[in-house]
Amino acid sequence: MWGNNHIEQIKGTKRLTLETPFQLESGVFLPRLELAYHLRGRLSPGRDNVVWIYHALTGNSDPAEWWPEIVGGGCVIDTDKWCVVCANILGSCYGSSGPASINPETGEPFYTSFPEVTVRDNVRAFDLLRKHLGIERIALGVGPSLGGQQALEAAITYPDLFQQLVLIATNAQHSPWGIAWNEAQRMAIESDRTWREPSADAGAAGLSAARAIAMLSYRSYELYSGTQREKGNVLPQVFRAASYQQYQGRKLTERFNAQSYWLLSKAMDSHNVGRDRGGVELALQQIRAQTIVIGIESDLLFPTEEQRFLAETIPGAEFHTINSTYGHDGFLIESEHIGQLIGDVLKRVKRTNTIQERRIEEDETINETCEGRTVRTWNSRQRILRSGSGVE
């Protein structure tokens, strides 16, 4: 079951702690700000080799763990060449400020009293980390799903931040459809009689049910028909599809927390780049990064029409689609195709100095605790799903 030791279990986690209160978009102040993050690779003398990755809903700050075919030594995002930064989202249970953080007013963890955070709150918090690390500009920003929402918001808030931008299976404003899926999952969590208990494990049964609901939005009819169909014509005691839903629900409760899941689904609902900016179209037109947008054709949660809209509205953006049966989770599973697209983008990065490299020096404030557009379609090969695949 979930506990407070997840951050220690993720090798290489670092933490930036800022004692100055951090104001959220709601006006509420966090008494202190903690950001768990991973930094892989070396920063070049010209500080021009940074790749910033934004993780999805239940991901952590180590993309080499949940995107191993894409991030690491010798991979597409080669950490022998690129300096990769990824920070854990606020409200998560992987080290950044969240429900497990101590409320100074009570001396106890916040649990369900932790304030709601937005995508914009996270973007502003991550910018404090960027400045702390001495990074002025990012060669490439990458984000899938909720991570793509963060990357998009950052590209609008800080127009000169990214040279290149890759947005995967994401949108400019979270849809009524997506919000409805999230609300159904929150209802499942809230129906758990333990939900409001002051415990890290509160709402675990509800979280399991919520994950089972979410899986239907992450995958596709075609995929379930192929992988969960019964063999033979005998009435089974337990249907394969039913067993699979139970398995996925249990698996998430072993690594995640209902309080964080509830909060992060709310953060996703908050996403609207047009808020206080004159509308979505005007906001997207402020982006200066060279952008490619990737959609997955069977994605039920973030339909490709949302990515097509991004590509048609962001100046000079390219649109690519991946023909896959894996639905929204294709951003994790279709690593070969996504990796090739990211690799093509990295070739476009303009570097000022690629000869010498050095490590980022971390100071005492860090506690070491852990108008042309291109359309391309890929045809995916059927592969066996990894056990418990997905950190959506």
WOPETA-V664985 format. One record per pair of residues at least 24 apart in sequence whose C-alpha atoms are under 8 Angstrom apart, sorted by the first residue. I is the first residue (numbers start at 1). J is the second residue. If there is no record, write none. Layout:
BEGIN
((I,J) (I,J))
END
This chain:
BEGIN
((1,201) (1,253) (1,254) (1,255) (2,200) (2,201) (2,253) (2,254) (2,255) (2,256) (2,257) (3,200) (3,201) (4,93) (4,100) (4,200) (6,93) (6,94) (6,95) (6,255) (7,94) (7,95) (7,369) (7,370) (8,369) (8,370) (10,62) (10,370) (11,370) (12,38) (12,370) (13,37) (13,38) (13,61) (13,62) (13,368) (13,369) (13,370) (14,38) (14,39) (14,366) (14,367) (14,368) (14,369) (14,370) (15,95) (15,96) (15,366) (15,367) (15,368) (15,369) (15,370) (16,129) (16,365) (16,366) (16,367) (17,365) (17,366) (17,367) (18,365) (24,117) (24,118) (24,121) (25,117) (25,118) (25,120) (25,121) (26,117) (28,115) (31,104) (33,96) (33,97) (34,95) (34,96) (34,97) (35,87) (35,88) (35,89) (35,90) (35,95) (35,96) (35,97) (35,125) (35,126) (35,129) (36,61) (36,87) (36,88) (36,94) (36,95) (36,96) (36,370) (37,61) (37,62) (37,85) (37,86) (37,87) (37,88) (38,62) (38,84) (38,85) (38,86) (38,87) (39,83) (39,84) (39,85) (39,86) (40,79) (40,83) (40,84) (40,85) (41,79) (41,80) (41,81) (41,82) (41,83) (41,84) (41,359) (42,79) (42,80) (42,81) (42,82) (42,83) (42,357) (42,358) (42,359) (42,360) (43,82) (43,83) (43,357) (43,358) (43,359) (43,360) (44,83) (44,353) (44,354) (44,356) (44,357) (44,358) (44,359) (45,353) (45,356) (45,357) (45,358) (46,352) (46,353) (47,135) (47,136) (47,137) (48,137) (48,138) (48,139) (48,351) (48,352) (48,353) (49,81) (49,82) (49,83) (49,138) (49,139) (49,351) (50,82) (50,83) (50,84) (50,85) (50,135) (50,137) (50,138) (50,139) (50,140) (51,82) (51,83) (51,84) (51,85) (51,138) (51,139) (51,140) (51,141) (51,142) (52,84) (52,85) (52,86) (52,138) (52,140) (52,141) (52,142) (53,84) (53,85) (53,86) (53,87) (53,141) (53,142) (53,143) (53,147) (54,86) (54,87) (54,141) (54,142) (54,143) (54,144) (54,147) (54,148) (54,150) (54,151) (55,86) (55,87) (55,88) (55,89) (55,143) (55,144) (55,146) (55,147) (56,143) (56,144) (56,145) (56,146) (56,147) (56,148) (56,391) (56,392) (57,145) (57,146) (57,147) (57,261) (57,264) (57,265) (57,391) (57,392) (58,92) (58,256) (58,261) (58,391) (58,392) (59,88) (59,391) (59,392) (60,87) (60,88) (60,94) (61,86) (61,87) (61,88) (61,94) (62,86) (66,332) (66,390) (66,391) (67,332) (67,335) (69,335) (69,336) (69,339) (70,335) (70,339) (76,339) (76,340) (76,342) (76,343) (77,342) (77,343) (87,126) (89,122) (90,117) (90,122) (91,116) (91,117) (91,260) (91,263) (91,264) (92,260) (92,261) (92,263) (92,264) (93,256) (93,257) (93,260) (98,260) (99,259) (99,260) (100,200) (111,198) (111,199) (111,200) (111,259) (112,196) (112,198) (112,259) (116,263) (116,266) (116,267) (117,263) (117,264) (117,266) (117,267) (118,266) (118,267) (118,268) (118,270) (118,271) (119,149) (119,150) (119,153) (119,267) (119,268) (119,270) (119,271) (120,150) (120,153) (120,271) (122,150) (123,150) (123,151) (123,153) (123,154) (133,360) (133,361) (133,362) (136,161) (137,161) (137,162) (137,163) (138,162) (138,163) (139,163) (139,164) (139,349) (139,350) (140,164) (140,165) (140,166) (140,346) (140,349) (141,165) (141,166) (142,166) (142,167) (142,168) (143,167) (143,168) (144,168) (144,169) (144,170) (144,331) (145,169) (145,170) (145,171) (145,302) (145,392) (146,170) (146,268) (149,268) (149,271) (152,273) (153,273) (155,287) (155,288) (155,289) (156,273) (156,283) (156,284) (156,286) (156,287) (159,286) (159,287) (159,288) (159,289) (160,288) (160,289) (161,289) (162,288) (162,289) (163,288) (163,289) (163,290) (163,349) (164,289) (164,290) (164,291) (164,345) (164,349) (165,289) (165,290) (165,291) (165,292) (166,291) (166,292) (166,293) (166,294) (166,342) (167,291) (167,292) (167,293) (167,294) (168,293) (168,294) (168,295) (168,331) (169,293) (169,294) (169,295) (169,296) (169,299) (169,302) (169,303) (169,304) (169,307) (169,328) (169,331) (170,295) (170,302) (170,306) (170,307) (171,302) (171,306) (171,307) (171,310) (172,271) (172,272) (172,273) (172,274) (172,280) (172,284) (172,306) (172,310) (173,271) (173,272) (173,273) (173,274) (173,280) (174,268) (174,269) (174,270) (174,271) (174,272) (177,301) (178,269) (178,301) (178,302) (179,269) (181,213) (181,214) (181,217) (182,214) (182,265) (182,266) (182,269) (184,210) (184,213) (185,209) (185,210) (185,211) (185,213) (185,214) (186,210) (186,262) (189,258) (189,262) (200,257) (201,257) (201,258) (202,258) (202,259) (203,258) (203,259) (204,253) (204,257) (204,258) (206,258) (207,249) (207,252) (207,253) (207,257) (207,258) (207,261) (208,246) (208,248) (208,249) (208,250) (208,252) (208,253) (209,249) (210,249) (211,248) (211,249) (211,252) (212,245) (212,246) (212,248) (212,249) (215,245) (215,248) (217,299) (217,300) (217,301) (217,327) (217,328) (218,299) (218,300) (218,301) (218,326) (218,327) (218,328) (218,329) (218,392) (219,298) (219,299) (219,300) (219,325) (219,326) (219,327) (219,328) (219,329) (220,298) (220,299) (220,300) (220,325) (220,326) (220,327) (222,325) (223,325) (223,326) (248,388) (251,388) (281,313) (284,310) (284,313) (284,314) (285,313) (285,314) (285,315) (286,314) (287,314) (287,315) (288,315) (290,316) (290,317) (291,316) (291,317) (291,318) (292,317) (292,318) (292,319) (292,320) (293,317) (293,318) (293,319) (293,320) (294,319) (294,320) (294,321) (294,322) (295,319) (295,320) (295,321) (295,322) (296,321) (296,322) (296,323) (296,324) (296,327) (296,328) (296,330) (296,331) (297,321) (297,322) (297,323) (297,324) (297,325) (297,327) (298,323) (298,324) (298,325) (298,326) (298,327) (298,328) (299,326) (299,327) (299,328) (299,329) (299,330) (300,327) (300,328) (301,328) (302,328) (311,373) (312,373) (315,371) (316,371) (316,372) (316,373) (317,371) (317,372) (317,373) (318,372) (318,373) (318,374) (318,375) (319,373) (319,374) (319,375) (319,376) (320,374) (320,375) (320,376) (320,377) (321,375) (321,376) (321,377) (321,378) (322,376) (322,377) (322,378) (322,379) (322,380) (323,377) (323,378) (323,379) (323,380) (324,378) (324,379) (324,380) (325,380) (329,390) (329,392) (332,390) (332,391) (333,385) (333,389) (333,390) (334,380) (337,378))
END
